[in-house]
Structure formats: C-alpha cells, structure tokens
Amino acid sequence: MKEDSYECKNCGKIVKVLDGKIPSCCNKLMEKLKIDICTQPAHAEHARPMDEEDVCDEGRAG
C-alpha cells in the first residue's frame, strides 16, 4: 500500500497515512505534501551528470 504524507496548514503537524483517507487537524482537512524530485530515487530521467556548476576534470592536466 502507498504511504502519503499530509500537513496541517494551521499548526504544521505532519501525518503519514496508509489507508488513503485524508486526515483532519485543527478542525480542517490536512493537505497532501508534494514530494520533491530530490527526495525520490534516482531515475534516468532525473539524472544530471553534467551540471554546469561543476568543474569538468578530463584528466588532461599535467
């Protein structure tokens, strides 16, 4: 079963849910948290092997 995380926008409480029901907190329904791409497992579509910020060492020095 998939685990979803929900956050209360009022108090900031975070709850993990397995059953798919939207939890409530502070008398309001909580909002589902979006997963950042950096927290997901590495996939070929998300790989960035040639970041422009990094210096490229080709091993030609010296």
N, C-alpha and C positions, 0 to 999 in steps of 0.2 A: 504494500500500500504506500502511496505517496505521502510524504510529510510536508505540510505547508506551515509557514510562519505568518502570524498576524500580529499587528502592533496597534495599541490604543493611541490614537492621536491626541488624547487628552492628557494621560499620565505617562505614556512612553513604555508601558508594560508590553513585553513580547511573549507570545504563547505559541507553542508548536502543536499542531493538530493533525491527527491521522484519519479521522472519520469524515473529513470534508465539510463538517458543519462550521459555519462562521461563528466564532466566539464573540461574546459581548463583554465590555468593561466600561465602567463609569456610565452605565445605563445607555450605551451606544454600541452598535456593531463595530468590531475591530476591522482594520483594513489589512488586506493581504500584502505582505512585503514582497517587493520585486527583488529577484536575485541578480546581483551584479555579475557581469560576464567574467570578472576576475575571480569570482568565487566558485565558478563551475570548473569541472575537469577540463583539461586541455584537449581541444579538438583541432583537427587540421584547419578548419575554417577560422579558428581564433588564433592560430599561431602567427607570431610576428617575429620571424627570425632576423629581420634586417631593420631594426629600429634605427631611425635617423639620428637619435641622440647618442647612440653608442659609436665608439671609435672602432673602425674595422681594422683588425690586425691580420694581414695576409701572410705574415711570416717572412716577409721580404727584407726586413731591417737587417743591417749589419753586413 
